[in-house]
Amino acid sequence: MSTSADPLAALAALPGVTEAVDAVRTAVDRVYGHRVMRRRSNEVTSEAALRGARGSAALAGADWALEEVRRRTDFGGEGEPRTVGAALRLTAESGQLLSIWRQSPLRVLARLHLVAAGGAEEDERVGRPRQSGEPVDEPLIGSALPLPGADEVAGRLDGLARLLLAGSEAPALVTAAVVHGELLALRPFVSRNGLVARAAERIVLVGSGLDPKSICPAEVGYAELGVAPYMAALEGYASGTPEGMALWIAHCGRAVELGVRESTAVCEALQRGAA
């Protein structure tokens, strides 16, 4: 990452990133201008939350149909039900953590992992960065990326928190993409890192003012684009090269655009009285 006074702003100047930022801004402005948003924005927000949770769970290995997620009430079992339940809990919790995020991002990340773990609060590994020798259960990434050691994780998490607290002139998309990518690359917790990373990205997009009503679920876009492009873009981020970073940010931007398209369809359905 750049060593400039504002490294996030330096990333925003990479080739292709400006175009991604502009495309996202245009798409978001368009859906916020939809006539349904003036009267029924709460319904759009609720539907976006459900669809975003479904998308995040799909990337974590629980690719359920939307109606199945909507219908089910029991997410206490192991395996896929627990993953879907974790995604739904994180989506619900994220909106409550905006003010804390601005003061202590690391505290919020710990809370997100605790929420994702659900009934595993008695596990001393829950809600804190992993320690030396602790394994990581993250099937999506597996061995595709080197796993940083505990000391590196602690240092980079601290650096990320300092970066966020210092503020930046960078567009929200760039900041959100860096938060998402850094958490996936680090895998700071023993499990559920992908779910936590995508929830943290959502907090940045909402808290920045880009998507204040949380109606642009990037998670929908990531799931639609597919696991292989997601991993290829993440490998670009992990490489630290300008080209790789730009690839990742552009991928995140495209995911937000697809999330906007999803919510635009919801608005249209509400307008027709079909949703």
C-alpha positions as CSV (number, residue, x, y, z in Angstrom):
1,M,0.0,0.0,0.0
2,S,1.2,3.6,-0.6
3,T,3.3,5.3,2.0
4,S,1.7,8.7,1.3
5,A,0.0,10.7,4.0
6,D,-3.3,9.4,2.8
7,P,-2.8,5.9,1.4
8,L,-6.5,5.4,0.7
9,A,-6.6,8.5,-1.4
10,A,-3.6,7.2,-3.3
11,L,-5.5,4.0,-4.1
12,A,-8.4,6.1,-5.4
13,A,-6.0,7.5,-8.1
14,L,-5.1,4.1,-9.5
15,P,-6.1,3.4,-13.1
16,G,-9.6,2.1,-13.3
17,V,-10.6,3.0,-9.8
18,T,-12.0,6.5,-10.6
19,E,-14.3,4.8,-13.2
20,A,-15.5,2.3,-10.6
21,V,-16.1,5.0,-8.0
22,D,-18.1,7.1,-10.5
23,A,-20.1,4.1,-11.7
24,V,-21.1,3.2,-8.1
25,R,-22.0,6.8,-7.3
26,T,-24.2,7.1,-10.4
27,A,-25.9,3.8,-9.6
28,V,-26.5,4.6,-6.0
29,D,-27.9,8.1,-6.8
30,R,-30.3,6.5,-9.3
31,V,-31.8,4.0,-6.8
32,Y,-32.1,6.6,-4.1
33,G,-34.0,8.8,-6.5
34,H,-36.6,6.1,-7.2
35,R,-40.1,7.3,-6.3
36,V,-40.6,4.2,-4.0
37,M,-37.8,5.4,-1.8
38,R,-39.8,8.5,-0.8
39,R,-42.5,6.4,0.8
40,R,-41.4,2.9,1.4
41,S,-37.6,3.0,2.0
42,N,-37.9,0.9,5.2
43,E,-39.3,-2.0,3.1
44,V,-36.5,-1.7,0.6
45,T,-34.0,-1.7,3.5
46,S,-35.5,-4.8,5.0
47,E,-35.5,-6.6,1.7
48,A,-31.9,-5.5,1.0
49,A,-30.8,-6.9,4.3
50,L,-32.4,-10.2,3.7
51,R,-30.9,-10.5,0.2
52,G,-27.5,-9.3,1.4
53,A,-27.4,-11.9,4.1
54,R,-28.3,-14.6,1.6
55,G,-25.5,-13.5,-0.7
56,S,-22.9,-13.5,2.1
57,A,-24.0,-16.9,3.3
58,A,-23.7,-18.2,-0.2
59,L,-20.1,-17.1,-0.4
60,A,-19.5,-18.9,2.9
61,G,-20.8,-22.1,1.5
62,A,-24.6,-22.0,2.3
63,D,-26.1,-21.1,-1.1
64,W,-29.8,-21.2,-0.2
65,A,-32.6,-19.9,-2.3
66,L,-33.9,-16.5,-1.1
67,E,-37.4,-17.9,-0.3
68,E,-35.8,-20.7,1.8
69,V,-33.9,-18.0,3.8
70,R,-37.2,-16.0,4.1
71,R,-39.2,-19.1,5.2
72,R,-36.9,-20.7,7.7
73,T,-36.9,-19.8,11.4
74,D,-34.5,-22.4,12.8
75,F,-30.9,-21.6,12.2
76,G,-29.5,-23.3,15.3
77,G,-28.2,-26.5,13.6
78,E,-24.7,-27.0,12.5
79,G,-23.4,-26.6,8.9
80,E,-25.3,-24.5,6.5
81,P,-28.2,-23.5,8.8
82,R,-25.7,-22.0,11.2
83,T,-23.9,-20.2,8.4
84,V,-27.2,-18.6,7.2
85,G,-28.1,-17.7,10.7
86,A,-24.8,-16.0,11.3
87,A,-25.2,-14.0,8.1
88,L,-28.7,-12.9,9.2
89,R,-27.5,-11.9,12.7
90,L,-24.6,-9.9,11.3
91,T,-26.8,-8.0,8.9
92,A,-29.2,-7.1,11.8
93,E,-26.3,-6.1,14.1
94,S,-24.3,-4.0,11.7
95,G,-26.7,-1.1,11.7
96,Q,-26.4,-0.8,15.4
97,L,-22.6,-0.4,15.4
98,L,-22.1,2.7,13.3
99,S,-21.3,5.1,16.1
100,I,-18.9,2.6,17.8
101,W,-17.2,1.9,14.5
102,R,-16.2,5.6,14.2
103,Q,-14.5,5.4,17.7
104,S,-13.2,1.8,17.8
105,P,-13.2,-0.3,14.6
106,L,-11.5,-3.2,16.4
107,R,-14.1,-3.3,19.1
108,V,-16.8,-3.6,16.4
109,L,-14.9,-6.4,14.6
110,A,-14.7,-8.3,17.9
111,R,-18.5,-7.8,18.3
112,L,-19.2,-8.9,14.8
113,H,-17.2,-12.1,15.3
114,L,-19.1,-12.8,18.6
115,V,-22.4,-12.3,16.8
116,A,-21.3,-14.5,13.9
117,A,-20.3,-17.3,16.3
118,G,-23.7,-17.3,17.8
119,G,-23.9,-19.8,20.7
120,A,-20.2,-20.3,20.9
121,E,-19.6,-17.5,23.4
122,E,-18.0,-20.0,25.8
123,D,-15.2,-20.5,23.3
124,E,-12.3,-18.3,24.5
125,R,-11.3,-17.8,20.9
126,V,-14.5,-16.0,20.0
127,G,-14.4,-12.2,19.7
128,R,-10.7,-11.8,19.7
129,P,-7.9,-12.1,17.1
130,R,-6.4,-15.5,16.8
131,Q,-3.3,-16.4,18.7
132,S,-0.2,-18.2,17.5
133,G,-0.9,-21.8,16.5
134,E,-4.6,-21.5,16.4
135,P,-6.1,-22.9,13.1
136,V,-8.5,-21.0,10.9
137,D,-11.7,-22.5,9.5
138,E,-12.3,-20.5,6.3
139,P,-13.1,-23.0,3.5
140,L,-13.6,-20.4,0.8
141,I,-10.0,-19.2,1.0
142,G,-8.4,-22.4,2.2
143,S,-4.7,-22.5,1.2
144,A,-5.2,-20.1,-1.7
145,L,-3.6,-17.3,0.2
146,P,-0.8,-17.5,2.7
147,L,-2.1,-17.2,6.3
148,P,-0.4,-14.4,8.2
149,G,1.0,-15.2,11.6
150,A,-0.6,-13.9,14.8
151,D,1.9,-11.1,15.2
152,E,1.4,-9.8,11.7
153,V,-2.4,-10.0,12.2
154,A,-2.2,-7.9,15.3
155,G,0.1,-5.3,13.7
156,R,-2.0,-5.0,10.5
157,L,-5.3,-4.8,12.4
158,D,-3.8,-2.0,14.5
159,G,-2.6,-0.3,11.3
160,L,-6.1,-0.6,9.7
161,A,-7.7,0.9,12.8
162,R,-5.3,3.8,12.8
163,L,-6.0,4.4,9.1
164,L,-9.7,4.5,9.6
165,L,-9.6,6.7,12.7
166,A,-7.3,9.2,10.9
167,G,-9.9,9.8,8.2
168,S,-9.3,10.0,4.5
169,E,-10.4,11.9,1.4
170,A,-10.8,8.6,-0.4
171,P,-14.3,7.7,-1.7
172,A,-16.3,5.3,0.4
173,L,-15.9,2.5,-2.1
174,V,-12.1,2.5,-1.7
175,T,-12.2,2.5,2.1
176,A,-14.9,-0.2,2.1
177,A,-12.9,-2.3,-0.3
178,V,-9.7,-2.0,1.7
179,V,-11.5,-3.0,5.0
180,H,-13.1,-6.0,3.2
181,G,-9.9,-7.1,1.5
182,E,-7.6,-6.6,4.5
183,L,-9.9,-8.7,6.8
184,L,-10.1,-11.5,4.2
185,A,-6.4,-11.5,3.6
186,L,-5.6,-11.5,7.4
187,R,-8.4,-13.9,8.5
188,P,-7.9,-12.5,12.0
189,F,-10.4,-14.8,13.7
190,V,-10.5,-18.6,13.9
191,S,-13.7,-18.7,11.8
192,R,-16.4,-16.7,10.0
193,N,-13.9,-14.1,8.6
194,G,-15.6,-13.8,5.3
195,L,-19.0,-13.0,6.9
196,V,-17.3,-10.5,9.2
197,A,-15.4,-8.9,6.4
198,R,-18.5,-8.3,4.3
199,A,-20.4,-7.0,7.3
200,A,-17.6,-4.6,8.0
201,E,-17.7,-3.4,4.4
202,R,-21.4,-2.8,4.8
203,I,-20.8,-0.7,7.9
204,V,-18.3,1.5,6.0
205,L,-20.7,2.0,3.0
206,V,-23.5,3.0,5.3
207,G,-21.5,5.1,7.7
208,S,-19.7,7.0,5.0
209,G,-23.0,8.3,3.7
210,L,-22.8,6.6,0.3
211,D,-25.6,4.2,1.3
212,P,-27.1,5.6,4.5
213,K,-30.3,3.5,4.3
214,S,-28.4,0.3,3.5
215,I,-30.2,-0.5,0.4
216,C,-27.3,-1.4,-1.9
217,P,-26.3,-5.0,-0.8
218,A,-22.8,-5.6,-2.3
219,E,-23.1,-9.2,-0.9
220,V,-25.7,-9.9,-3.6
221,G,-23.2,-8.8,-6.2
222,Y,-20.4,-10.9,-4.9
223,A,-22.6,-14.0,-4.9
224,E,-23.8,-13.2,-8.4
225,L,-20.3,-12.6,-9.8
226,G,-19.2,-15.9,-8.4
227,V,-16.5,-17.4,-6.1
228,A,-13.8,-17.7,-8.8
229,P,-13.8,-14.0,-9.7
230,Y,-14.1,-13.1,-6.0
231,M,-11.0,-15.1,-5.2
232,A,-9.1,-13.8,-8.2
233,A,-9.7,-10.3,-7.2
234,L,-8.8,-11.0,-3.5
235,E,-5.5,-12.5,-4.7
236,G,-5.0,-9.2,-6.5
237,Y,-5.5,-7.4,-3.2
238,A,-3.2,-9.7,-1.3
239,S,-0.5,-9.1,-3.9
240,G,-0.3,-5.5,-2.8
241,T,0.5,-4.4,-6.4
242,P,-1.2,-1.3,-7.9
243,E,-2.8,-3.5,-10.5
244,G,-4.0,-6.0,-8.0
245,M,-5.4,-3.4,-5.7
246,A,-7.2,-1.7,-8.5
247,L,-8.7,-5.1,-9.6
248,W,-10.1,-5.7,-6.1
249,I,-11.6,-2.2,-5.8
250,A,-13.2,-2.5,-9.2
251,H,-14.6,-5.9,-8.3
252,C,-16.1,-4.4,-5.1
253,G,-17.6,-1.6,-7.1
254,R,-19.2,-4.0,-9.6
255,A,-20.7,-5.9,-6.6
256,V,-22.2,-2.7,-5.2
257,E,-23.7,-1.9,-8.7
258,L,-25.3,-5.4,-8.8
259,G,-26.6,-4.8,-5.3
260,V,-28.2,-1.6,-6.5
261,R,-29.7,-3.4,-9.4
262,E,-31.3,-5.9,-7.0
263,S,-32.8,-3.1,-4.9
264,T,-34.0,-1.3,-8.0
265,A,-35.9,-4.4,-8.9
266,V,-37.4,-4.5,-5.4
267,C,-38.5,-0.9,-5.8
268,E,-40.1,-1.7,-9.1
269,A,-41.9,-4.7,-7.6
270,L,-43.1,-2.5,-4.7
271,Q,-44.3,0.1,-7.2
272,R,-46.3,-2.6,-9.0
273,G,-47.6,-3.9,-5.7
274,A,-46.0,-7.3,-6.4
275,A,-43.6,-7.5,-3.5
